[in-house]
Amino acid sequence: MKTPAMFWVAITTLLLITVTIMVAMNMSFSWVFYLTVIGQVFVAIMVYKVLKDHYFTDKTFEHFYEDKPFNYRK
């Protein structure tokens, strides 16, 4: 079973938020250090998975941003 790239983004984000919470709670340095190292490995895996993901779209630069169309006027 192939895991989607967004799975790796979510797991990495949760892991690094956990590190931030652990630092704020003044937890043991060794736990924070090892979790940070694991987080760096997960960041590398996440970047690789996102860049190698076979995602295709029919959007071009002519579409600009979807939340604010190029021809938008106030």
NUMAR-729870 format. One record per residue (C-alpha): residue in one letter; x, y, z. Coordinates in pm, whole numbers. Layout:
! residues N
node res=A	east=X	north=Y	up=Z
...
***
This chain:
! residues 74
node res=M	east=0	north=0	up=0
node res=K	east=138	north=337	up=-104
node res=T	east=106	north=615	up=153
node res=P	east=18	north=958	up=14
node res=A	east=263	north=1246	up=46
node res=M	east=24	north=1440	up=271
node res=F	east=50	north=1159	up=527
node res=W	east=422	north=1232	up=564
node res=V	east=353	north=1605	up=589
node res=A	east=99	north=1546	up=868
node res=I	east=321	north=1303	up=1063
node res=T	east=624	north=1534	up=1039
node res=T	east=420	north=1835	up=1146
node res=L	east=277	north=1652	up=1446
node res=L	east=621	north=1526	up=1545
node res=L	east=779	north=1871	up=1534
node res=I	east=485	north=2030	up=1718
node res=T	east=538	north=1764	up=1985
node res=V	east=904	north=1870	up=2013
node res=T	east=795	north=2230	up=2059
node res=I	east=550	north=2134	up=2332
node res=M	east=813	north=1921	up=2505
node res=V	east=1058	north=2214	up=2505
node res=A	east=791	north=2446	up=2646
node res=M	east=718	north=2194	up=2923
node res=N	east=1090	north=2177	up=3009
node res=M	east=1119	north=1803	up=2951
node res=S	east=1444	north=1608	up=2963
node res=F	east=1707	north=1721	up=2712
node res=S	east=1774	north=1368	up=2591
node res=W	east=1409	north=1313	up=2491
node res=V	east=1395	north=1647	up=2310
node res=F	east=1729	north=1584	up=2138
node res=Y	east=1640	north=1238	up=2009
node res=L	east=1296	north=1348	up=1897
node res=T	east=1453	north=1644	up=1714
node res=V	east=1695	north=1410	up=1533
node res=I	east=1406	north=1182	up=1438
node res=G	east=1216	north=1491	up=1323
node res=Q	east=1502	north=1591	up=1094
node res=V	east=1497	north=1245	up=938
node res=F	east=1123	north=1275	up=888
node res=V	east=1168	north=1616	up=722
node res=A	east=1411	north=1462	up=473
node res=I	east=1172	north=1173	up=403
node res=M	east=881	north=1416	up=370
node res=V	east=1066	north=1636	up=119
node res=Y	east=1164	north=1331	up=-87
node res=K	east=808	north=1192	up=-86
node res=V	east=651	north=1527	up=-178
node res=L	east=895	north=1587	up=-463
node res=K	east=854	north=1233	up=-600
node res=D	east=474	north=1232	up=-568
node res=H	east=294	north=1185	up=-899
node res=Y	east=53	north=1477	up=-863
node res=F	east=-85	north=1634	up=-1177
node res=T	east=-304	north=1937	up=-1223
node res=D	east=-453	north=2120	up=-1517
node res=K	east=-385	north=2460	up=-1357
node res=T	east=-130	north=2696	up=-1511
node res=F	east=16	north=3031	up=-1411
node res=E	east=-271	north=3192	up=-1601
node res=H	east=-505	north=3073	up=-1322
node res=F	east=-298	north=3268	up=-1065
node res=Y	east=-437	north=3190	up=-719
node res=E	east=-763	north=3002	up=-680
node res=D	east=-871	north=3199	up=-373
node res=K	east=-827	north=3532	up=-555
node res=P	east=-873	north=3515	up=-931
node res=F	east=-647	north=3728	up=-1146
node res=N	east=-938	north=3935	up=-1277
node res=Y	east=-1062	north=4011	up=-924
node res=R	east=-1164	north=4372	up=-852
node res=K	east=-1281	north=4531	up=-530
***
